[in-house]
């Protein structure tokens, strides 16, 4: 829209409808969500590890609960990052920076939502790898196993344990052709007598 002044000068204004202005942040968010999914495999490994079948098969409820837990984390990440990036770009944080204009706010929204989604997805995968597939507890008591000089001859890495006695997680120090990803080892129910359901002393504490 062009507005003419009394002295003959004119000033141009760009008019944007409220409906379009409302859809624009969500469109930017969808674009950054797509880019974050593309960038995720380049920044972190996607496999959750090897979980071999055990002699006593787990019930469907136990196996599905692990995937529902991961899906719930991802479902909570989406709105959390969206509203946080909106607040960073258009809310109180942007208002504190007086020099931020409409175009700068869009770039700020683009950067904050992309970084938020990427790091949140990486955290969700890393958190899922560090949990017991049976009870979903965080694995504890990391212990170094093996020698670094025998990396390609014998297993060398970190071993974590479930405080409920469900199994051990082996994480290789250096991925090799025969041990490229972390592996879960189920323990027989007879081992449960060695574990306390309430407390296991941290590593190094007697």
C-alpha positions as CSV (number, residue, x, y, z in Angstrom):
1,X,0.0,0.0,0.0
2,X,1.3,3.4,-1.0
3,X,0.4,6.5,1.1
4,X,0.8,10.0,-0.4
5,X,1.7,12.9,1.9
6,X,0.5,16.5,1.5
7,X,3.9,17.6,0.3
8,X,3.8,15.1,-2.6
9,X,6.1,12.5,-1.0
10,X,4.9,8.9,-0.7
11,X,5.6,6.0,1.7
12,X,5.1,2.4,0.9
13,X,3.8,-0.2,3.4
14,X,3.7,-4.0,3.1
15,X,0.4,-5.4,4.4
16,X,0.2,-9.0,5.6
17,X,-3.0,-10.6,6.8
18,X,-3.2,-11.8,10.3
19,X,-4.1,-15.3,9.1
20,X,-0.9,-15.5,7.0
21,X,1.2,-14.0,9.9
22,X,-0.2,-16.8,12.2
23,X,0.7,-19.6,9.7
24,X,4.2,-18.4,9.0
25,X,5.8,-19.5,12.3
26,X,4.3,-23.0,12.0
27,X,5.5,-23.2,8.4
28,X,9.0,-22.3,9.5
29,X,8.8,-24.9,12.3
30,X,7.7,-27.7,9.8
31,X,10.7,-26.8,7.6
32,X,13.2,-27.0,10.5
33,X,11.6,-30.3,11.6
34,X,12.3,-31.7,8.2
35,X,15.8,-30.4,8.1
36,X,16.5,-31.8,11.7
37,X,15.4,-35.2,10.6
38,X,17.8,-35.1,7.7
39,X,20.7,-33.8,9.9
40,X,20.1,-36.3,12.7
41,X,21.8,-39.4,11.1
42,X,24.8,-37.2,10.3
43,X,25.3,-36.1,14.0
44,X,24.4,-39.3,16.0
45,X,24.0,-43.0,15.3
46,X,20.3,-44.0,14.9
47,X,20.5,-47.7,16.0
48,X,19.5,-48.3,19.6
49,X,21.7,-51.4,19.9
50,X,21.4,-55.1,19.6
51,X,18.8,-56.8,21.8
52,X,19.0,-60.5,21.2
53,X,16.0,-62.8,22.0
54,X,16.2,-64.4,25.4
55,X,15.2,-67.9,26.4
56,X,12.2,-66.6,28.4
57,X,10.5,-64.4,25.9
58,X,9.3,-61.0,27.2
59,X,5.7,-60.2,27.1
60,X,4.3,-57.9,24.4
61,X,3.5,-55.3,27.1
62,X,7.1,-55.1,28.2
63,X,8.4,-54.9,24.6
64,X,5.9,-52.3,23.5
65,X,6.4,-50.2,26.6
66,X,10.0,-49.4,25.5
67,X,8.8,-48.1,22.2
68,X,5.9,-46.2,23.7
69,X,8.4,-44.6,26.1
70,X,10.5,-43.4,23.2
71,X,7.5,-42.2,21.2
72,X,6.3,-40.3,24.3
73,X,9.6,-38.5,24.6
74,X,9.5,-37.5,20.9
75,X,5.9,-36.4,21.2
76,X,6.7,-34.1,24.1
77,X,9.8,-32.7,22.3
78,X,7.8,-31.4,19.3
79,X,5.5,-28.9,21.2
80,X,8.1,-28.0,23.7
81,X,10.6,-26.9,21.1
82,X,7.9,-25.2,19.0
83,X,6.7,-23.0,21.9
84,X,10.2,-22.4,23.2
85,X,11.4,-21.2,19.7
86,X,8.3,-19.0,19.4
87,X,9.1,-17.4,22.7
88,X,12.7,-16.9,21.7
89,X,11.9,-15.3,18.3
90,X,8.7,-13.3,19.1
91,X,8.2,-13.3,22.8
92,X,9.9,-11.6,25.8
93,X,13.4,-12.6,24.7
94,X,13.0,-11.0,21.3
95,X,11.4,-7.9,22.9
96,X,14.5,-7.4,25.1
97,X,16.5,-7.1,21.9
98,X,15.2,-3.8,20.5
99,X,17.0,-4.2,17.2
100,X,15.2,-7.5,16.3
101,X,12.9,-6.8,13.4
102,X,10.3,-9.1,11.6
103,X,12.9,-10.6,9.3
104,X,15.4,-11.1,12.1
105,X,12.7,-12.8,14.2
106,X,12.1,-15.3,11.4
107,X,15.8,-16.2,11.2
108,X,15.9,-16.4,15.0
109,X,12.9,-18.7,14.9
110,X,14.6,-20.8,12.2
111,X,17.9,-21.2,14.1
112,X,16.4,-21.8,17.6
113,X,13.8,-24.4,16.4
114,X,16.4,-26.3,14.3
115,X,19.0,-26.5,17.0
116,X,16.4,-27.3,19.7
117,X,14.9,-30.2,17.6
118,X,18.3,-31.6,16.7
119,X,19.8,-31.6,20.2
120,X,16.5,-32.8,21.7
121,X,16.3,-35.8,19.3
122,X,19.9,-36.6,20.0
123,X,19.2,-36.6,23.8
124,X,16.1,-38.8,23.3
125,X,18.1,-41.4,21.4
126,X,21.0,-41.3,23.9
127,X,18.7,-41.6,26.8
128,X,16.9,-44.5,25.3
129,X,20.2,-46.4,24.7
130,X,21.1,-46.0,28.3
131,X,18.0,-47.6,29.7
132,X,17.1,-51.2,30.5
133,X,14.7,-52.6,27.9
134,X,12.7,-54.4,30.6
135,X,12.1,-51.9,33.4
136,X,13.3,-48.7,31.6
137,X,15.6,-47.7,34.5
138,X,18.7,-45.8,33.7
139,X,21.7,-48.1,33.7
140,X,24.3,-47.5,36.4
141,X,27.7,-48.6,37.7
142,X,29.8,-48.2,34.5
143,X,32.9,-50.3,34.6
144,X,35.8,-50.6,32.1
145,X,36.3,-54.1,30.8
146,X,39.3,-55.3,28.7
147,X,42.5,-53.6,27.6
148,X,42.9,-50.9,25.0
149,X,45.9,-52.6,23.5
150,X,43.7,-55.6,22.6
151,X,40.9,-53.7,20.9
152,X,40.9,-55.8,17.8
153,X,41.6,-59.2,19.5
154,X,39.3,-59.1,22.5
155,X,36.3,-57.1,23.7
156,X,37.2,-53.7,25.2
157,X,34.7,-51.1,26.4
158,X,32.3,-50.1,29.1
159,X,29.8,-52.3,30.8
160,X,26.7,-51.0,32.6
161,X,24.3,-52.9,34.7
162,X,20.5,-52.7,35.4
163,X,19.9,-52.2,39.1
164,X,16.9,-54.5,38.8
165,X,19.2,-57.4,37.7
166,X,17.7,-57.7,34.2
167,X,20.9,-57.5,32.3
168,X,24.2,-55.9,31.2
169,X,24.9,-53.4,28.5
170,X,28.2,-53.7,26.6
171,X,29.4,-50.5,24.8
172,X,32.5,-50.9,22.7
173,X,35.3,-48.4,23.1
174,X,36.0,-48.4,19.4
175,X,33.5,-49.9,16.9
176,X,34.9,-52.8,15.0
177,X,33.6,-55.1,12.3
178,X,32.6,-57.8,14.9
179,X,31.3,-55.4,17.6
180,X,30.1,-52.2,16.0
181,X,27.3,-51.2,18.3
182,X,26.3,-51.7,21.9
183,X,24.8,-55.0,22.9
184,X,22.4,-56.0,25.6
185,X,22.9,-59.2,27.6
186,X,19.8,-60.6,29.4
187,X,20.5,-62.2,32.8
188,X,18.8,-65.3,34.0
189,X,16.2,-64.8,36.7
190,X,18.5,-66.7,39.1
191,X,20.8,-63.6,39.1
192,X,18.1,-61.4,40.7
193,X,19.1,-62.5,44.2
194,X,22.4,-60.6,43.8
195,X,20.6,-57.3,43.1
196,X,18.7,-55.0,45.4
197,X,15.5,-53.4,44.0
198,X,16.2,-50.3,46.1
199,X,19.9,-49.5,45.9
200,X,23.2,-50.6,44.3
201,X,26.3,-48.9,45.6
202,X,27.9,-46.6,43.0
203,X,31.2,-47.7,41.4
204,X,34.1,-47.4,43.7
205,X,32.0,-47.4,46.9
206,X,32.2,-50.4,49.2
